[in-house]
Amino acid sequence: MEYDVLIIGAGPAGYVAAIRAGQVGLKVAVIEKMYVGGMCLNWGCIPTKALLESAKNFKKIKQFEEFGIDGIDADKLSFNWNKAKARSSKITDKLTSGVRYLLKKNGVEIITGTARIAADKSVYVDDQKISAKNVIIATGSKPKVMDESLKNAPIVEIENLFSLESIPENIVVTGNHVSTAEIAQFFRLIDKNVTMVANSAYFMVGLDEHLITYITKKLKSENVDLIINDTPGKFENGELIIADRRIKCDLIVNCNSRKAILPESETPLELTERGFIKTSDNFETNIKGVFAIGDVAGKSFVAHVASAQGIHVINTIKGIESTFDGQIYPINMYTVPEIAQVGMTEQEVKATGLEYKVSEFPLSANGKAMIEGNTEGYIRMLSDIKYGQVLGVQIIAANATDMIAEAAVLMATEGTIYDVAQTIHAHPTVSEIYMEVGFEAIDKAIHK
């Protein structure tokens, strides 16, 4: 049997590509060895954000008295880890079942096993040989393993976090990226002692330096012990040794930089310096007809970009020509408050030599934010002075990860500060800060 498209991996890159392929009439199968939905649905994006939501509510309920709600004794509140896990798992099960349904609905065959790409571009799953006109590698990535010197340490990989029966008191979270800060703050929100170790200067890469400064100060203000550009040395007597420091440690959560999960291939796949699969602008590898999308290609490590890449590749296979714009996509942090960014950072704008303006508007001047008790944060917009084109938007707000979509649409259509200011936003809403920052960019905000 020959398929038009054979996809290796059923995460957000692979399953979305498979659904799209079925929708446009291609004969398609997806090979998955463990989890339909991949890291994102099973132990990444969805379940960890569900845990964060539980932790956010745990913190917020302590402040309900100021909303006029009596009878809550903060001293009697406790965080029930197993109930939070159960809620998270329920959401995961519902979504993964939904993905399986959509794959079946669109005629996608699911093949269980580990794939090996043969020299003739056919794919073996165990002893079964499968032929396809096009192969898409969507095998994802995983955190780099901890150093051998820490083999005696109580390390948990993020995919095994949900197998813990209880959470100890002293947590060390190690890694350099957005998810590291989210996990560190999660444990702090549920009143654990937290140390976050960013083991290189490669810290929060991709974020505007303004946002990096903010989240760094925020974590420190919440008594997260933040160690940057240092590496855990060894573990002894219940302590993690980092340089000349000894830190109480009952658990280390590995959120290290991610490494590609590469499928076995008889024809060597060309790799980048960092070990990801090297691809063309259309995500084709050095093997004609073999594509790589999502984390394994190393161009982005967020689910929504992986899915967009999958759709782009299927369109390419169908002969629909387009340019994939990998620059205008949101980067989200599900912290408290949330942080979101789209477009260019101020550092990137400076590097272009463009004359630009930075405009800001605080949530403390927004009525809906006051109503909700979420006045921490602001919107920050970068615009070209000559034409007023919006170059980048950054938001710190309780629902920043939802609100950033308006900026993404604006930038995808090359919108200007005048478009922002002239768009009527409902009142009272937090999204009114867009209109305000638009006026601020032109002249002066109305409510500032």
N, C-alpha and C positions, 0 to 999 in steps of 0.2 A: 504494500500500500504506500502510495506517495502523497504527501501533503503539500499544499502550497506554502504553508508556513508551519515550522516546528519551533516552539518556544521552550527554552530551558529555564525553568524558574517561574513560580506563580505568585510573586510578590506584586506590588503596585505597578511595576514596569511590565512584568510578564502577563499578569491576568488582564490588565487593561488592553494591552496589545492583542491578546487573544480574543477578547470580546469585540474589539473593533474589527479584527480580521473576520470574525463570524458575521458581523453586521454588513460588511461589504462583499460577502459572498465567497470568501476564501475558505478552502478546506484547511482546518487548523487543529493542531493538538498542542497541549502544554504538558511538559514533563516536570514533575515536582516530587522530590524525595521525602519531604516531611510535612510542611505546612502550607496549605493553600491560603493565600493572603500574605505569605512571607513574614519577615520581621515586623513590618508595620502593623499588621492586624493582630499578630499573635503575641508579640512581647515588646513592640516598639511604640509607634505613634499612638495607637488606640489605647492599649491597656495602661501604659504609663501616664497618659493624659487623664484617664479615668481615675487613677490613683491620686494624681495631682488635684483633681476636682474634689475628691474626698478630703484631702488635706486642706484645701482652700476653705471648704465649708467648716472644717474643724476649727480653723483659725477665726473665721468670720462669726461663728455662733457665739464666740466669747465677747463679741462687740454688740450683740443684739439689744442690750439694755438701752443703748443710745437711740435705738429705733422705737423705743416704747414697749419693748417686750420684756416683761418681768418673769421671774420664776426660774431662770436659768442659773444654776450654781456652777460657775466655771471650775471650781475645785473638784467637782464630781465628774467632769467631762474626761473621757479617755478615747483614744483612737483605737478602733477595733480593726487590726490589720487583716484578719481573716475575712471579716465581712466586707472590707474594702476590696480585697482580692476577689471575693465571690462576685461582687457587683461588676468589677472589671472583666472577669471571665465571662459573665453573662452577656455583656456587650460584645466581647470578642466572638463568642459563639454565634450570636445573631448575625454579625457582619460577615464572618467567614461562610456561614450557611447561605447568606445572600449572594456572595461571590460564586459559590458552587452552583447556585440556581441560575445565575446570569450566564455562567459558562455553558451550562447544559442548554439553556434557552437559546443560545446563539450557536449551538452545534459544535462546541469545542469539546474535543475528547481529552480527558485527563489521564495521563499515563504516570503511574507511580514507580519511582526508581531513580537511579543515578545515571546521568547521561555521559556518554563519551563520544566525542566528535571524531569520526574516521577520516582518513585521508581523502576519500571521495566525497566528503561533505555529508555523507549519511551519518546517522546518529545511532549508537547502540545504547539500549537500556537493558542492563544485564546481558542476556544472550539474544535479545530481540533487536533486529536491524530495522531501522526506520529511515525512509528516504523522504527528502523534502527539497523543494525548489529553493526555499529560503530558510535559514536558521537564525533565530534571535536568541542571543545569550542574555539572560536576565537573572543571574545567579546571586546578585547582591554582594554584601560585604559583612564583615564582623570586626569587633574591636581587636586590635593587636594584643596578643597574649602577654600577660605580665612577665617580668623578668624571672629567669630561673632562680635567682637569689631569693625570691619570695614564694617558693614552692610550698613552704610550711605555713604560709599566711592564710587567714580565713577569707579567701577570695571568692566572690560570686560574679559570674558573667551576667550581663543584663538579661539574657534569655532565661537564666535560671533564678532570677530575683523572685519570681512568683512561687517558686518551690519552697521558699523559706517559711517555716512554721511560725516564726516570731521575729521581731526586729530588736536587736540588741541596742545598747545605749550609745556606744561610741563608733561612729561611722566615718570611714574615709572613702571619698569618691574621687577617682583619678581619671583625668582626661582633659582635653583642651577645647572642646566645642560646646555648642548650644545645649545639647542633651546633658552634658556634665553639670552645668549650672541648674538645669531643671531638676535633676535627680538630687543634687545637693540641697536645693531649697525644699524639695519634698520632705526629706528627712528632718530638716530644721522646722518645717511647719508642724510636724507631729512631735516636736519637742525632743528630738535626739541631738546629741553633741556631734557636730559635723565638721570635718576637715575636707576641703577641696584642694586637690593637688593637680595643678596644671603642669605637666612634666616637661614643658618646653616653652619657649617664647612664642610659639605658634599658637596663640591664644585667641579664641573666638574669631578665627579667620573669616573674612567676608562681611563682618559687621562694621558699621561706621565706628571710628574711634570714640565718638561722642557716646554711643550706646555701650561700648565696652567699659568706658569710665563709669557710666551710670550703674551697670549691673555689678561691677566690681565693688563700688561703694555700697550698693544695696545689700549684697551678700555680707560684707563686713559689718554693716549696721545691724544685721540680724544675727550677729555672732557666729557666722560661718568663718572658721579659720582658713584663710585663703593663702595658699603657697603657690607662687608662680615661678616657672622656669627652674624647677628642681625635681628630682626623681626619688621615689621611695628606694631605700637601700636594702634593708633587710628587716625581718620581723623576729622579735624575740621577747619572751616574757610578757606577752600581751601588748607589746608596743611596736609601732612602726618607726623605724629610724630613717630620718630624712636629713642629710648633712649632719649638723650637730644637734638636731632636735629629736626628742623621743615623744611620740604621740600615742596616747591610749587608743587602742584599735581593737574592736570586736568583730569588725566586718569591713572588707574592702570591696567596693563596687567598681568593676572594670568598665569604664566608659572611654577607653583609649581611642586614639585615632583609628579609623577603620581601614581594613585591608581587604582587597578584592578576594572573593571566593571564585576561584578559576576552575572551569570545567576541564577535564582531561581532553586533550586534543592531539591527534597524531600529527597534524600540521601545526607547527608552533604558532601561537598567536603573538603578534607584536605587542609589547607592553610599553607603558610609559616609564619614566624614571622611578615613579612611586609604586610601580607594580600593578597598575590598572590596565585594562585592555585599550590599546590605542585605536581610535576610530576617525573616520572622516567627518565632515560636517553633517553628513546624513547617517552617521553612526555605523557605517560599514567598516568591518575590520580589514586586515591585510588579506583575508580569505574572501574572495568574491562570493557574494550571496550570503555571507555570515555577518550578522550585525550584533552589536553589544549596546545595551541600554541600562539605565539606572546606575546604582552604586558601582557595579563591576567596571563601568567605563570611566569612573572617577571624575566626571565633569560636574556632578552635583550629588549631594547626599540627602536630598529631600524627596518624599514620596510624590508630591505633585509634579515635580519636574520629571521624575522617572516615568510617570504615567503619560505626560505630554510627549516625552521622547518615544514611548511605545506607539502612540497614535501617529506621530510623525513618520515613523518607520513603516507602519502599515500603509499609510498614504503614499509613501515613496514606492513601496512594492506595487501598489495599484496604479502607479504612473502619475500620481498627483504631485506636481512639483511645488515646493515651497521652501522658504528659508526658516530654519529653526532659530528663534531668538532666545538664546539662553541667558540673556542679561536681565530681562524684565520679569522677574519672578519673586514672590514674597519669601523672605526669611522670617520665620516665626519662632518666638521663644514663649513657652507657656509657663512663665514665671508669675510672681505676684509683685507688681502688676505685669501684665503681658507686654512683650516687646515685639515690634514688627518693623520690617524694612523692605522697601522695594526700590529698584533702580540703583543709581550711582551713589556711592558714599561721598562725603565731602572730600576725602583724600583722592578719590578717583576723579572728581570734578577738577580739583586743583591741578592734577597731572595733565589734564587736557589743555590747560591754559585759558579756558573760557572765563569770562567775567560772570560771576554768579552772585546770588543773594541767598542768605539763609533767613527764613522767616519762621517764627515760633508762636504758638498760642497755648496757654496752660489750661489743663482740665479744671484747675481751681476757679476759673472764671466761667465754667459751663454749668448751667442749671441742672441738667440731667445727672451729671457726675456728682453734684452735691446731693441730689435726691437719693442716689444709690450709695452714697458714702464712699465713692471711689474717685477722690479728687487728686490722687497722686499721678503725675505724668503730664504729657504735653504732645503736641504734634510739631514736627520740624520738617520744613519743606525747602528743598534746594531748587532754585530756578535760574535759568539763563537770563541775564539782564537785557540782552539785545532784543530777544523775541518773547521773553516771558515763558518759554517752554519749561515744564516741570521735569526736572532731571532725577529727582529722588525724593522719597518721603519716608520719614521715620516716625513711629508712634509708640509712646509708652502710655498704656491705658489698660483698664480691666479687660476690655474686649478688643485690644489692638489687633489680634490675629484675625478677627472677622473684619474689622474696619479697614485693614490694609487693602482689601480687594478693590475698593473704590479708587485708590491711588493706582493700582495695577491697570485698571481699565483706562484711567486717565492717561497714563503713560503709554499704553499700547496704541492709543489713538493720537499720540503726540499733543496732548492737551496742554493748555497754558494756564497761568495764574488767573487769567480773565475768565476762562471756562470754570475754574474752581469757584471764584467769587460770585459768578452769575448763576450758579446752580443753586436753586432754592432747596434748602434742607428743612425737614420737618422740625417743629419745636414743641416740647423740649426733647432733644436727642443729643447724645454725645457726638454724633457725626457732624453736628453744627460746627465743630472745631475746624472742619475742612473749609467751610465758607469763611470763617474768621481768619484762618491762615492765608487764604487767597487774598482777602482784603489787606491783610498785613503785608503781603508781598507787593501789592500794587501801591499802597499808601499807608493805611493804618487800620487795624482790626476795629470792628464796631464796639465790642465789649471789652476793650482793653485800655 
